């Protein structure tokens, strides 16, 4: 059950064009008390290692050109699709202005390799609450380790689910929340995705896709493969209108490109996905309802959505955005963009970080 990274698309140069080259030139250090002290004027950061989070060792990388730059904590999507193999290529240009933290969640990437589980297990080993608690523990560790007051919370797709749970339970840890591909609820997201995609297939006279989707019937589903069938159709139709990301973005860094690492990461991806959908439609997805957490945020919220996103369709995300209350908020809808980062998406996110979020931290 192989899936593509939970990312996506586009091009164009905007106010802050992104350079896809890592700024960190310091030798890699292991995260710990012997790492470079993070004080104003200290050299940049290039740390990585396992940190004990939620009772297990979880993989974290920290990179940036200046030790005193604001810190972004990336909450990756999937679940099971860590950013770490691709982060230097995709986000490396941000390191001159921000310290970038990638965290492989429980059940994903290097954290899964360190704590392997059987992908075929029927036990419910992952939960939104457990993983959000992990995320807040990571955030608290970073605030102490990097000697900063608050972090920028940056979550997309599945990561947007954990991000909202984190922001709602520990708002004191975060200066702002920047969302992409915002998931909202089990009752809304997949039904909206199904309706929109099957409508596009009908309009296109696409008998093959139409037959596959009609055979599923409308969600909710009890077969774990059903969501995967819909996702494949989503990708097909997003590709017709959304500008793709450069292929080089999805070439893993050398450390992650070995045959063994690729196989291990894929096992983690399969494990996390099955935990997400559940063997009988009873996985983490079935519990999703962000409105139950309340609609009041104690930090600014910035939401960037692709107009062609068929996974987290913008209409659902916009309804949720309109309902929430925050000290300030902004919604950005990007044309020719689907469910994940492309150059247009990165440019929009970077503009928000530079023009809207940085002033909050001064």
N, C-alpha and C positions, 0 to 999 in steps of 0.2 A: 504494500500500500504506500508507494513512494509519492511524496508530494513535493511541489516546488516551494522554495522559501516564501514565507508569507509577506511578500513585498510587491513592488511593481515599477513604475513607468515615467517617462517624458524627457524633454530637452529644453531648449531656449535659455538665453542668458538674461538674468534679471539684475537687480540692484547689487546683489552680492554674489557673483559667480563663484562656484565651488571648485577648488583645485583638489583633484582626487589623489593627493600625495600626502603621506603621513608626515607630520611635522616633528614627531619625537625622534631624536637622534641619540639619546642617552642609551647606554647598555641596559638590557632588561634586568630588573631587580625582582627578587621575590618579595611579595607583600609581607610586611612584618616590621618589628621594631628597629631592624637594622637598615630599613629603606631610608632614602633621603628625607630628612625632616621637611615638612611642608610649611615653610614660612616665607613671608614676602621676600623676594629677591633670590630665593633658592632656585637651582636649576629646574628644568622641566622634569616631567614624570614619565616613567616607562616601567610600570610594575605589573606583575601578574602572579597569581598563585591561588591556592585553595584557602578559603577562610571558613571556619566552622560557623554555619548558619543553620538554625532550625534543627540542630542535633546532627547534621551531616556536613561533610566538606563540600563547599560549592566554589566554582571557578569564577574569578573576577580578574579583569584587566583594567588598568588605569593608565591613560596616556594624555599628555598635554605639554605644550611648550613652556608654560609658566606655571609655577607651583601655586601661585595665588589667583589663578583664573577661576571663574565660576565653574561649578561642577554639574555636568549633566549625567543623570543615571538613566540609561536606556533600558526599557522593559520590552524585551523582544517578543515577537509574535509566534504563531504556530498553532497550538503550543508545540514546543520541540524544535523550533528554528532559531538557534542563537545567532546573534549578529557577529560574534567574534571572528569567524573565518573571513568575513568580508569587510570588517569595520574600517581597516586602514584604507582600503580603496574607496569605499563609499563616503566615509565621514572624516577621513584624515585631514582634509583641508580646514576642518573646524578647530583643529588642535591649537591654532595660534590664539584663539579667543576663549576657548573652553577646555576644561579637563573632562575627558570623555571616559565614562565607566561602562564597560560591558559586563553583564552578569549572565552566566549560563544557569537558567532556572533548574530547579529540582526536576529531574526527568529529561534534561536536555543537554546536548553537547558534552563538554568535559565533565560537567557535574554528573551526568548520567554514566559516563565512562568510569568515574570514581565510585559511583553507587549504582551498579547495574541492576536492572529488574527484567523480568521476563516480559517481552512485549505482548505475549499472548495471555497474560494473566487476566482473570476476570475479577480480581480483587480491586476495589476502589481505593487506590493508594494515593491519588492526588486529589486535591480539592482547591477551589478558588481561595478559600479562607486560609488554608495552610500556606499556599504559595504567596499570597499577599502578605502574610505575616513574615515569611522569609524575606520578601522585598523590603519591608520596613526594617527588618533586622540588618539587611545589607545597607540601607540608607543610614541608619544610626551608626553602624561601623564606619562608614565613609566620613560622616561628619566629624567623628572623633579622630580618625586616622589622618584626614586631610586638613583638620583644624579649620573647618568652615562652619558657617551658621546654618545654612539651608542649602538644599539641592534643587536643581531643576528636574522635574519628573517628565520623562519623555517616553510615551507609550503608543504603540500602534497595533491594531487588530486585536489578537488575543492579549497582547501587552496592555491595551487600553482597558481591558477588564480588570487586570491586576492593578493598574495604575489608579483607577477610580476607587477601588477598595482600599488601596494604600493611602490615597489622599484623604479619604473620608475618615479613616481610623487614626491616622497620625499626621494631621495637617501641619503640625509644628515643624515637621522635617522638610517641608517643601516650600519654595518661593513661588512656584508656578507649575501648572500642568499643561504640557503641549501634547495634544492628541492627534492621531492620524488613524483613519479607518476605525472609527469608534463603534464598537459593539455595544448594544444596549440591553436586549432581552431575548430570551429563547422564543417568546411568543411573537416577537416582531421580526427579528433579523432574517432567519431562514425562510419564513413565509414570504417576506418581501423580496428576498433574493430569488426565490423560486418563481414568483409571479412575474417579475421583471424579465428574468432570463427566458422563461417559456414564451413570453410575449414577443421577445426579440426573435426566437426561433420560428414562431408562427409567421411573423412579418417577413422573415427571410426565406420562408418556404423550406426550412431545414428539417426534412422529414426524419433524418437519423437522430438528431438531438431532440426533436419534439417527441419522438417515440420513446426515447430513453427517459425523458422527464415525465411524460404522461404515465409511463409504467410505474414510476415511483409513487404517483399521487402527491398531493400537497403535504408538507410536513405538519406535525411532527412524525418522525420515522423511528422504527425500532431496529432497522438493519443498519449497522455501522458503515456499510459501504454506500448508503444512500447520499450522505453528505458529500462524500468523495465524488460521486457521479455529478452532483450539482456543481461542485467546485471546478471540475473539468470543463463543464459547459460555461461557467462563469469566465474562465480563462480564455476560452475560444472567442467569446463575444466581446470581452474587454480588448482583446488583441486587434479587433477590427477598427477600433476608434482611438485607443490609447497609444501614445508614443512610448515605445519600449525603452527600458533602461539599457545602457551599454552592456554588452555581453561580459565585458571584463569585470563588471561589478560582482558577478557571481562565480568568479574563479577564486577558490579558497586560497588563503595565504599558505605559504610552504609548510608551516608547522601543522596545518590542518589537512594537508592534501595527500597524506599517505593512504595507501589502500586500507590499512587497518583503521585509521581514524575515520575515514569516510564511511566504512562499514559500521563502526561503533556509533557514529553520529546518526546514521540512518536507523539503527535499532532504537536509539533514543527517540527519534522522530516518530517512529511507528508506535512505540510505547506511549508517548505523550498523546498522540492523536487518538488512540483507542481509549485512553483515559478521558479524553475530552468528549468524544461522542458517546462512549459506553457501548457495551455489547448489545444492549437492548434499548438504546436511545436514552440511557439513564446515567450518562457521564456528567462531567462538570458543566457542559453546555446546557443541560436540562435544568440546572439550578440558576441560570443567569437571569437576573432582573435588577439592573442598577438602580431603578427607582425606589426599590425597597431600602436602599441605603440613605435615602433622603436626597433632596435636590439643592441643598445649600452647601456651597464650597467656600472654604475660608482662604482661598488663594485665587489669583487670576487663572482663567482657563482659556486656552487658545486651541481651536479645533480646525484642522486642515483636512478636507475631504476631496477625493477625486470625483469629478462629475460622472465618470464612467464606471465607478466602483459598483460591481454587482455582488460583492460579498457583504459589505456593510453599506447598503445603498444609502445615498446621501439624504434621502427624505426621512429615513428613520433617525439617522444621527442628528439631523437639523431639528426634528421635533424635540428630541432630548435636550439639545443645546438651548433651544428656546425656553425650555422649562426650568433649567438650572439657574440658580442665583449665585453670583460670584462678585468679588470686589471690582473686577472688570472682566470682560470676556469678548472674544472675537471669533467669528466663523469665516473661514476662507474656502471657497469652492473653486477647484482647479479644472479647467477644461482639458480634454484629451489626456486624462489621468485616471488610472484605475485604482486597484486596491494595494497600493504600496509605493515605495519611493522610486522616483525617476528624477531627472535633473530639475524639472519644473517643481516637483514636490520638495526636493532638497532646498532649492532656492527660496521657496515660500517659507519653509521651516526656519531657515537661517535668517531671513528677514525678520521674522517674529522674534527669534532669539536675540538678535542684535538691537532691534528698534524698540521692542516691547518688554522683553524680559530683563535684559541687562540693566535698564534704568531702575528696576525694582530692587536690584542687588547693590546699588551704589549707596 
